[in-house]
Structures are given as C-alpha cells and as structure tokens.
Amino acid sequence: MNKIYYLKTCDTCKRILKQIDNIQEFQLQDIKEHPITVKQLDEMYVHTKSYEQLFNKRAKLYKEMGLKNENLSETDFKRYILEHYTFLARPVIFYNNEIFVGNSPKTVEKLLKAIQN
C-alpha cells in the first residue's frame, strides 16, 4: 500500500504533496489528527533500520527540551517519536515497498523519479 504520513499544517509537506501527480493512489495520514502507532513506526523501522533516521532533529521541541545536548539511543528516538508527532521527520512516504523519509531535495527528487517510472 502506498501511504504518506504528513502534517497538513506543514507548508513543506503541502508543497511535496502537490508535486505528486498520482496522489489519489496514496492513503494520507495526518500525524497530528491520527498519531502514528507503534506498529506503523515499527514498519518504518523495518525499512530504515534506524529510528534516528525517522527522527526530526530540526523540531523546535528538540531544542526546547535540550535533547540536542543528550546522547540519545535508538530506544529514546522511538519513544520521543511516539510521544509527540513533531519528532517524526516529515513526510514519510511509502511507495511500491520503498520508503522516503524527510524533505531534503535529494529525497524528494528520488521519490518523484520512482513515481514517474
């Protein structure tokens, strides 16, 4: 199943979603209205092998909580992602059993190429 975990109030997520021509082929989940479950996060982990890769270190809350100065473990990253939606790197997109995490230009380009093929 093709799925997008995103935040509907995030301008970057909106911009990326607009670039996806076949958006109707995706199930959309706003992570603020419908928080991700342990099962969903574990599925993401199977593809990335890293909770840290799924973690948003640019989140305002990351700095406010002083997490930048801590040595976080994979368990810590998982716990924080499950505690607050802002800690999940956005968007997380599953397409044809591939995962695309975040909004870097390189990731978005790779996603759009995969969709076009």
DSSP file (Angstrom, degrees, kcal/mol; ACC not computed):
  #  RESIDUE AA STRUCTURE BP1 BP2  ACC     N-H-->O    O-->H-N    N-H-->O    O-->H-N    TCO  KAPPA ALPHA  PHI   PSI    X-CA   Y-CA   Z-CA
    1    1 A M              0   0    0      0, 0.0     2,-0.5     0, 0.0    96,-0.2   0.000 360.0 360.0 360.0 135.3    0.0    0.0    0.0
    2    2 A N        +     0   0    0     23,-0.5    25,-2.5    93,-0.1     2,-0.3  -0.749 360.0 170.8 -85.8 128.1    1.2    3.5   -0.9
    3    3 A K  E     -aB  27  94A   0     91,-1.5    91,-3.3    -2,-0.5     2,-0.5  -0.990  25.7-155.3-144.8 147.3    1.0    5.8    2.1
    4    4 A I  E     -aB  28  93A   0     23,-2.8    25,-2.7    -2,-0.3     2,-0.6  -0.985   3.1-162.0-127.1 123.4    2.0    9.2    3.2
    5    5 A Y  E     +aB  29  92A   0     87,-3.2    87,-2.2    -2,-0.5     2,-0.3  -0.917  37.9 141.1 -98.4 121.1    2.5   10.3    6.8
    6    6 A Y  E     -a   30   0A   0     23,-2.2    25,-2.9    -2,-0.6     2,-0.5  -0.852  53.7-110.2-149.9 179.5    2.4   14.1    6.9
    7    7 A L    >   -     0   0    0     -2,-0.3     3,-2.0    23,-0.2     7,-0.2  -0.985  19.2-151.3-123.2 117.9    1.3   17.1    8.7
    8    8 A K  T 3  S+     0   0    0     -2,-0.5    -1,-0.1     1,-0.3    22,-0.0   0.678  96.5  54.7 -68.4 -15.3   -1.5   19.1    7.0
    9    9 A T  T 3  S+     0   0    0     -3,-0.0     2,-0.6     4,-0.0    -1,-0.3   0.440  85.2 101.6 -92.8  -0.1   -0.3   22.4    8.5
   10   10 A C    <>  -     0   0    0     -3,-2.0     4,-2.3     1,-0.2     5,-0.2  -0.759  59.5-157.6 -90.3 117.1    3.2   21.9    7.2
   11   11 A D  H  > S+     0   0    0     -2,-0.6     4,-2.4     1,-0.2    -1,-0.2   0.859  93.9  54.2 -61.9 -36.3    3.9   24.0    4.1
   12   12 A T  H  > S+     0   0    0      2,-0.2     4,-2.2     1,-0.2    -1,-0.2   0.922 108.6  48.2 -65.2 -43.2    6.8   21.8    3.1
   13   13 A C  H  > S+     0   0    0      1,-0.2     4,-2.7     2,-0.2    -2,-0.2   0.929 111.6  50.6 -60.9 -44.6    4.5   18.7    3.2
   14   14 A K  H  X S+     0   0    0     -4,-2.3     4,-2.0     1,-0.2    -2,-0.2   0.909 109.4  51.0 -60.0 -42.7    1.9   20.5    1.2
   15   15 A R  H  X S+     0   0    0     -4,-2.4     4,-0.8     1,-0.2    -1,-0.2   0.911 112.3  46.2 -61.9 -43.1    4.5   21.5   -1.4
   16   16 A I  H >< S+     0   0    0     -4,-2.2     3,-0.8     1,-0.2     4,-0.5   0.910 110.2  53.0 -67.3 -42.7    5.7   17.9   -1.8
   17   17 A L  H >< S+     0   0    0     -4,-2.7     3,-1.2     1,-0.2    -1,-0.2   0.876 104.4  56.7 -60.9 -37.3    2.2   16.5   -2.0
   18   18 A K  H 3< S+     0   0    0     -4,-2.0    -1,-0.2     1,-0.2    -2,-0.2   0.771 101.5  57.9 -64.8 -25.2    1.4   19.0   -4.8
   19   19 A Q  T << S+     0   0    0     -4,-0.8     2,-0.9    -3,-0.8    -1,-0.2   0.603  84.8  91.5 -80.8 -11.5    4.3   17.5   -6.8
   20   20 A I    X   -     0   0    0     -3,-1.2     3,-1.0    -4,-0.5    -1,-0.1  -0.760  58.2-168.4 -91.0 107.7    2.9   14.0   -6.7
   21   21 A D  T 3  S+     0   0    0     -2,-0.9     3,-0.3     1,-0.3     2,-0.3   0.875  84.9  45.7 -63.0 -40.5    0.7   13.6   -9.8
   22   22 A N  T >   +     0   0    0      1,-0.2     3,-2.4     2,-0.1    -1,-0.3  -0.217  67.9 141.6 -99.8  43.6   -0.9   10.3   -8.7
   23   23 A I  G X   +     0   0    0     -3,-1.0     3,-2.0     1,-0.3    -1,-0.2   0.775  62.4  70.5 -57.9 -28.2   -1.7   11.4   -5.2
   24   24 A Q  G 3  S+     0   0    0     -3,-0.3    -1,-0.3     1,-0.3    -2,-0.1   0.674  88.4  65.1 -64.6 -15.3   -5.0    9.6   -5.3
   25   25 A E  G <  S+     0   0    0     -3,-2.4   -23,-0.5     2,-0.1     2,-0.4   0.486  93.6  79.8 -82.7  -3.0   -3.0    6.3   -5.2
   26   26 A F  S <  S-     0   0    0     -3,-2.0     2,-0.5    -4,-0.2   -23,-0.3  -0.818  74.1-135.6-110.0 143.9   -1.8    7.2   -1.7
   27   27 A Q  E     -a    3   0A   0    -25,-2.5   -23,-2.8    -2,-0.4     2,-0.4  -0.861  29.5-147.4 -89.3 128.3   -3.5    6.8    1.7
   28   28 A L  E     -a    4   0A   0     -2,-0.5     2,-0.4   -25,-0.2   -23,-0.2  -0.821  15.8-173.3-102.3 136.6   -2.8   10.0    3.6
   29   29 A Q  E     -a    5   0A   0    -25,-2.7   -23,-2.2    -2,-0.4     2,-0.7  -0.937  16.2-149.5-131.7 111.3   -2.4   10.2    7.3
   30   30 A D  E  >  -a    6   0A   0     -2,-0.4     4,-2.9   -25,-0.2   -23,-0.2  -0.692  12.8-152.4 -75.4 115.5   -2.2   13.5    9.1
   31   31 A I  T  4 S+     0   0    0    -25,-2.9     5,-0.2    -2,-0.7    -1,-0.2   0.619  90.4  54.9 -73.2 -11.8    0.0   12.5   12.1
   32   32 A K  T  4 S+     0   0    0    -26,-0.3    -1,-0.2     2,-0.1    53,-0.1   0.895 116.5  35.1 -82.8 -44.4   -1.4   15.3   14.3
   33   33 A E  T  4 S+     0   0    0      1,-0.3    -2,-0.2    -3,-0.1    -1,-0.1   0.858 135.1  26.3 -75.1 -35.7   -5.0   14.2   13.9
   34   34 A H  S  < S-     0   0    0     -4,-2.9    -1,-0.3     3,-0.0    -2,-0.1  -0.766  88.1-148.4-130.4  84.2   -4.2   10.5   13.7
   35   35 A P        -     0   0    0      0, 0.0    -3,-0.1     0, 0.0    -4,-0.1  -0.105  27.9 -98.7 -54.1 148.5   -0.9    9.8   15.6
   36   36 A I        -     0   0    0     -5,-0.2     2,-0.2    45,-0.2   -31,-0.0  -0.375  38.3-131.7 -68.8 149.2    1.3    7.0   14.3
   37   37 A T     >  -     0   0    0     -3,-0.1     4,-2.5     1,-0.1     5,-0.2  -0.489  22.5-107.6 -95.4 167.7    1.0    3.7   16.1
   38   38 A V  H  > S+     0   0    0      1,-0.2     4,-2.7     2,-0.2     5,-0.2   0.912 122.3  53.2 -58.4 -42.9    3.8    1.5   17.5
   39   39 A K  H  > S+     0   0    0      1,-0.2     4,-1.9     2,-0.2    -1,-0.2   0.909 109.6  47.3 -61.3 -43.2    3.0   -0.9   14.6
   40   40 A Q  H  > S+     0   0    0      2,-0.2     4,-1.9     1,-0.2    -1,-0.2   0.914 113.2  48.0 -65.6 -42.5    3.3    1.8   12.0
   41   41 A L  H  X S+     0   0    0     -4,-2.5     4,-2.3     1,-0.2    -2,-0.2   0.899 110.1  52.3 -65.1 -40.1    6.6    3.1   13.5
   42   42 A D  H  X S+     0   0    0     -4,-2.7     4,-2.0     1,-0.2    -1,-0.2   0.870 106.9  53.4 -63.3 -36.1    7.9   -0.4   13.6
   43   43 A E  H  X S+     0   0    0     -4,-1.9     4,-1.1     2,-0.2    -1,-0.2   0.898 109.0  49.0 -64.7 -40.0    7.0   -0.9    9.9
   44   44 A M  H  X S+     0   0    0     -4,-1.9     4,-1.9     1,-0.2     3,-0.5   0.910 109.1  53.6 -62.6 -41.9    9.0    2.3    9.1
   45   45 A Y  H  X S+     0   0    0     -4,-2.3     4,-3.7     1,-0.2    -2,-0.2   0.875  99.8  60.7 -62.2 -39.0   11.9    0.9   11.1
   46   46 A V  H  < S+     0   0    0     -4,-2.0    -1,-0.2     1,-0.2    -2,-0.2   0.867 111.9  40.4 -55.9 -36.7   12.0   -2.3    9.1
   47   47 A H  H  < S+     0   0    0     -4,-1.1    -1,-0.2    -3,-0.5    -2,-0.2   0.799 127.3  30.5 -84.2 -30.3   12.7   -0.2    6.0
   48   48 A T  H  < S-     0   0    0     -4,-1.9    -2,-0.2    -5,-0.1    -3,-0.2   0.723  83.2-146.7-100.6 -25.0   15.1    2.3    7.5
   49   49 A K  S  < S+     0   0    0     -4,-3.7     2,-0.3    -5,-0.3    -3,-0.1   0.719  74.4  82.9  61.1  22.7   16.8    0.1   10.3
   50   50 A S     >  -     0   0    0     -5,-0.2     4,-0.7    -6,-0.2    -1,-0.1  -0.866  55.2-168.6-159.9 120.0   17.1    3.4   12.3
   51   51 A Y  H  > S+     0   0    0     -2,-0.3     4,-0.5     1,-0.2     3,-0.4   0.817  97.3  62.4 -72.0 -30.4   14.7    5.3   14.5
   52   52 A E  H >4 S+     0   0    0      1,-0.2     3,-1.1     2,-0.2    -1,-0.2   0.886  98.3  54.6 -61.6 -38.1   17.2    8.1   14.4
   53   53 A Q  H 34 S+     0   0    0      1,-0.3    -1,-0.2     3,-0.1    -2,-0.2   0.812 109.3  48.6 -64.2 -29.0   16.7    8.4   10.6
   54   54 A L  H 3< S+     0   0    0     -4,-0.7    35,-3.2    -3,-0.4     2,-0.3   0.512  94.5  99.7 -85.9  -6.2   13.0    8.8   11.3
   55   55 A F  B << S-D   88   0B   0     -3,-1.1     2,-1.0    -4,-0.5    33,-0.2  -0.650  70.2-136.0 -91.4 136.3   13.6   11.5   13.9
   56   56 A N    >   +     0   0    0     31,-2.5     3,-1.1    -2,-0.3     6,-0.2  -0.781  21.9 178.1 -92.9 100.2   13.2   15.2   13.2
   57   57 A K  T 3  S+     0   0    0     -2,-1.0    -1,-0.2     1,-0.2    30,-0.1   0.490  77.7  65.4 -81.3  -2.2   16.2   17.0   14.8
   58   58 A R  T 3  S+     0   0    0      4,-0.1    -1,-0.2    29,-0.0     2,-0.1   0.423  73.5 122.7 -95.8   0.8   15.0   20.3   13.4
   59   59 A A    X>  -     0   0    0     -3,-1.1     4,-1.2     1,-0.1     3,-0.6  -0.370  66.7-133.6 -64.0 138.2   11.9   20.2   15.6
   60   60 A K  H 3> S+     0   0    0      1,-0.2     4,-2.6     2,-0.2     3,-0.3   0.885 107.7  57.0 -57.8 -40.0   11.5   23.2   17.9
   61   61 A L  H 3> S+     0   0    0      1,-0.2     4,-2.4     2,-0.2     6,-0.3   0.813  97.6  62.7 -63.4 -31.1   10.7   20.9   20.7
   62   62 A Y  H <4>S+     0   0    0     -3,-0.6     5,-1.7     2,-0.2     6,-0.8   0.915 111.2  37.3 -59.2 -44.8   14.0   19.1   20.2
   63   63 A K  H ><5S+     0   0    0     -4,-1.2     3,-1.3    -3,-0.3    -2,-0.2   0.906 114.7  54.7 -74.3 -43.1   15.9   22.2   21.0
   64   64 A E  H 3<5S+     0   0    0     -4,-2.6    -2,-0.2     1,-0.3    -1,-0.2   0.860 109.2  47.8 -60.5 -36.6   13.5   23.4   23.8
   65   65 A M  T 3<5S-     0   0    0     -4,-2.4    -1,-0.3    -5,-0.2    -2,-0.2   0.501 111.1-121.7 -83.5  -3.3   13.8   20.1   25.6
   66   66 A G  T X 5 +     0   0    0     -3,-1.3     3,-1.2    -4,-0.2    -3,-0.2   0.717  67.6 139.7  71.6  20.8   17.6   20.2   25.4
   67   67 A L  G > < +     0   0    0     -5,-1.7     3,-1.5    -6,-0.3     5,-0.2   0.753  58.7  73.1 -68.6 -22.3   17.7   16.9   23.5
   68   68 A K  G 3  S+     0   0    0     -6,-0.8    -1,-0.3     1,-0.3    -5,-0.1   0.814  98.1  47.8 -59.2 -30.6   20.4   18.3   21.3
   69   69 A N  G <  S+     0   0    0     -3,-1.2    -1,-0.3    -6,-0.1     2,-0.3   0.417  99.6  86.8 -93.0   0.7   22.9   18.0   24.2
   70   70 A E  S <  S-     0   0    0     -3,-1.5     2,-1.1    -4,-0.2    -4,-0.0  -0.688  79.2-124.1-102.3 155.8   21.9   14.5   25.1
   71   71 A N        -     0   0    0     -2,-0.3     2,-0.2     0, 0.0    -3,-0.1  -0.797  38.4-161.1 -96.2  93.5   23.3   11.2   23.7
   72   72 A L        -     0   0    0     -2,-1.1     2,-0.2    -5,-0.2   -20,-0.0  -0.537   4.4-147.2 -84.5 140.6   20.0    9.6   22.6
   73   73 A S     >  -     0   0    0     -2,-0.2     4,-2.4     1,-0.1     5,-0.2  -0.465  33.9-100.5 -93.5 170.8   19.7    5.9   21.9
   74   74 A E  H  > S+     0   0    0      1,-0.2     4,-2.3     2,-0.2     5,-0.2   0.877 126.4  54.5 -57.8 -38.2   17.5    4.2   19.3
   75   75 A T  H  > S+     0   0    0      2,-0.2     4,-2.4     1,-0.2    -1,-0.2   0.893 107.3  50.1 -63.5 -40.1   15.0    3.5   22.1
   76   76 A D  H  > S+     0   0    0      2,-0.2     4,-2.7     1,-0.2     5,-0.2   0.930 109.5  50.4 -63.6 -45.9   15.0    7.2   23.0
   77   77 A F  H  X S+     0   0    0     -4,-2.4     4,-2.2     1,-0.2    -2,-0.2   0.922 112.1  48.0 -58.7 -44.4   14.3    8.2   19.4
   78   78 A K  H  X S+     0   0    0     -4,-2.3     4,-2.1     2,-0.2    -1,-0.2   0.933 111.8  49.5 -61.5 -46.9   11.5    5.7   19.2
   79   79 A R  H  X S+     0   0    0     -4,-2.4     4,-1.9     1,-0.2    -2,-0.2   0.924 111.9  47.3 -60.9 -46.4    9.9    6.9   22.5
   80   80 A Y  H  X S+     0   0    0     -4,-2.7     4,-2.0     1,-0.2     7,-0.3   0.893 109.8  53.0 -65.5 -39.2   10.1   10.5   21.5
   81   81 A I  H  < S+     0   0    0     -4,-2.2    -1,-0.2    -5,-0.2     7,-0.2   0.913 112.9  44.7 -61.2 -41.6    8.5    9.9   18.1
   82   82 A L  H  < S+     0   0    0     -4,-2.1    -1,-0.2     1,-0.2    -2,-0.2   0.797 111.5  54.0 -73.0 -27.9    5.6    8.1   19.7
   83   83 A E  H  < S+     0   0    0     -4,-1.9     2,-0.4     1,-0.2    -2,-0.2   0.864 121.4  16.2 -74.6 -36.5    5.2   10.7   22.4
   84   84 A H    ><  -     0   0    0     -4,-2.0     3,-2.0    -5,-0.1    -1,-0.2  -0.978  62.8-140.2-147.6 128.5    4.9   13.7   20.0
   85   85 A Y  G >  S+     0   0    0     -2,-0.4     3,-1.7     1,-0.3    -1,-0.1   0.750  96.7  72.0 -57.0 -27.8    4.2   14.0   16.3
   86   86 A T  G 3  S+     0   0    0      1,-0.3    -1,-0.3   -55,-0.0     4,-0.1   0.716  87.7  64.8 -65.3 -18.7    6.7   16.8   15.8
   87   87 A F  G <  S+     0   0    0     -3,-2.0   -31,-2.5    -7,-0.3     2,-0.5   0.563  80.1  93.1 -83.4  -7.5    9.5   14.3   16.3
   88   88 A L  B <  S-D   55   0B   0     -3,-1.7   -33,-0.2   -33,-0.2     2,-0.1  -0.760  84.6-119.6 -86.0 126.0    8.7   12.3   13.2
   89   89 A A        -     0   0    0    -35,-3.2    13,-0.3    -2,-0.5    -2,-0.1  -0.404  49.0 -95.2 -59.7 137.2   10.7   13.5   10.1
   90   90 A R  S    S+     0   0    0     11,-0.1   -84,-0.1    -4,-0.1    13,-0.1  -0.888  88.4  15.3-124.8 150.4    8.1   14.6    7.6
   91   91 A P        -     0   0    0      0, 0.0    11,-2.5     0, 0.0     2,-0.5   0.747  61.8-169.5 -78.5 164.8    6.8   13.4    5.3
   92   92 A V  E     -BC   5 101A   0    -87,-2.2   -87,-3.2     9,-0.2     2,-0.5  -0.985  15.8-171.0-112.5 121.5    7.3    9.7    5.4
   93   93 A I  E     -BC   4 100A   0      7,-2.9     7,-2.3    -2,-0.5     2,-0.6  -0.957  16.1-162.3-123.5 124.7    6.2    8.2    2.1
   94   94 A F  E     +BC   3  99A   0    -91,-3.3   -91,-1.5    -2,-0.5     2,-0.4  -0.915  20.1 167.7 -99.3 124.7    5.8    4.5    1.3
   95   95 A Y  E >   - C   0  98A   0      3,-2.4     3,-1.7    -2,-0.6   -93,-0.1  -0.959  67.8 -19.9-141.1 121.9    5.7    3.9   -2.4
   96   96 A N  T 3  S-     0   0    0     -2,-0.4     3,-0.1     1,-0.3   -94,-0.1   0.895 126.9 -51.4  47.7  48.7    6.0    0.4   -4.1
   97   97 A N  T 3  S+     0   0    0      1,-0.3     2,-0.3   -96,-0.2    -1,-0.3   0.652 117.3 113.0  65.8  17.9    7.6   -1.0   -0.9
   98   98 A E  E <   -C   95   0A   0     -3,-1.7    -3,-2.4     2,-0.0     2,-0.4  -0.856  57.3-141.1-112.2 154.4   10.2    1.8   -0.8
   99   99 A I  E     -C   94   0A   0     -2,-0.3     2,-0.4    -5,-0.2    -5,-0.2  -0.948  11.3-168.9-119.7 140.1   10.4    4.4    1.9
  100  100 A F  E     -C   93   0A   0     -7,-2.3    -7,-2.9    -2,-0.4     2,-0.5  -0.990  12.2-166.0-127.0 119.8   11.2    8.1    1.5
  101  101 A V  E     -C   92   0A   0     -2,-0.4     3,-0.3    -9,-0.2    -9,-0.2  -0.920  44.6  -7.8-116.4 125.2   11.9   10.0    4.7
  102  102 A G  S    S-     0   0    0    -11,-2.5    -9,-0.1    -2,-0.5   -46,-0.0  -0.300  77.1 -82.4  93.3-173.9   12.0   13.7    5.1
  103  103 A N        +     0   0    0    -13,-0.1    -1,-0.2    -2,-0.1   -11,-0.0   0.103  64.7 139.9-125.4  20.7   12.0   16.7    2.7
  104  104 A S     >  -     0   0    0     -3,-0.3     4,-2.5     1,-0.1     5,-0.3  -0.366  63.1-117.3 -63.9 148.1   15.6   17.1    1.5
  105  105 A P  H  > S+     0   0    0      0, 0.0     4,-2.5     0, 0.0     5,-0.2   0.865 116.2  54.2 -54.3 -37.1   15.8   17.9   -2.2
  106  106 A K  H  > S+     0   0    0      2,-0.2     4,-2.2     1,-0.2     5,-0.1   0.915 110.0  46.0 -63.7 -43.9   17.6   14.6   -2.8
  107  107 A T  H  > S+     0   0    0     -3,-0.2     4,-2.4     2,-0.2    -1,-0.2   0.918 113.7  48.2 -65.5 -44.7   14.9   12.6   -1.1
  108  108 A V  H  X S+     0   0    0     -4,-2.5     4,-2.7     2,-0.2     5,-0.2   0.908 111.7  50.1 -64.1 -42.1   12.1   14.4   -3.0
  109  109 A E  H  X S+     0   0    0     -4,-2.5     4,-2.2    -5,-0.3    -1,-0.2   0.925 110.9  49.1 -61.7 -45.2   13.9   14.0   -6.3
  110  110 A K  H  X S+     0   0    0     -4,-2.2     4,-2.1     2,-0.2    -2,-0.2   0.906 112.3  49.3 -60.7 -42.7   14.3   10.3   -5.7
  111  111 A L  H  X S+     0   0    0     -4,-2.4     4,-2.3     2,-0.2    -2,-0.2   0.948 110.9  48.2 -61.3 -50.1   10.6    9.9   -4.8
  112  112 A L  H  X S+     0   0    0     -4,-2.7     4,-1.9     1,-0.2    -1,-0.2   0.859 111.3  51.1 -63.9 -35.4    9.4   11.8   -7.8
  113  113 A K  H  X S+     0   0    0     -4,-2.2     4,-1.3    -5,-0.2    -1,-0.2   0.917 109.7  50.2 -64.8 -42.9   11.7    9.7  -10.1
  114  114 A A  H  < S+     0   0    0     -4,-2.1    -2,-0.2     1,-0.2     3,-0.2   0.891 111.7  48.1 -62.8 -40.1   10.3    6.5   -8.5
  115  115 A I  H  < S+     0   0    0     -4,-2.3    -1,-0.2     1,-0.2    -2,-0.2   0.865 109.0  53.4 -68.9 -36.6    6.8    7.6   -9.1
  116  116 A Q  H  <        0   0    0     -4,-1.9    -1,-0.2     1,-0.2    -2,-0.2   0.748 360.0 360.0 -72.5 -23.9    7.4    8.6  -12.7
  117  117 A N     <        0   0    0     -4,-1.3    -1,-0.2    -3,-0.2    -2,-0.2   0.481 360.0 360.0 -80.6 360.0    8.8    5.2  -13.6
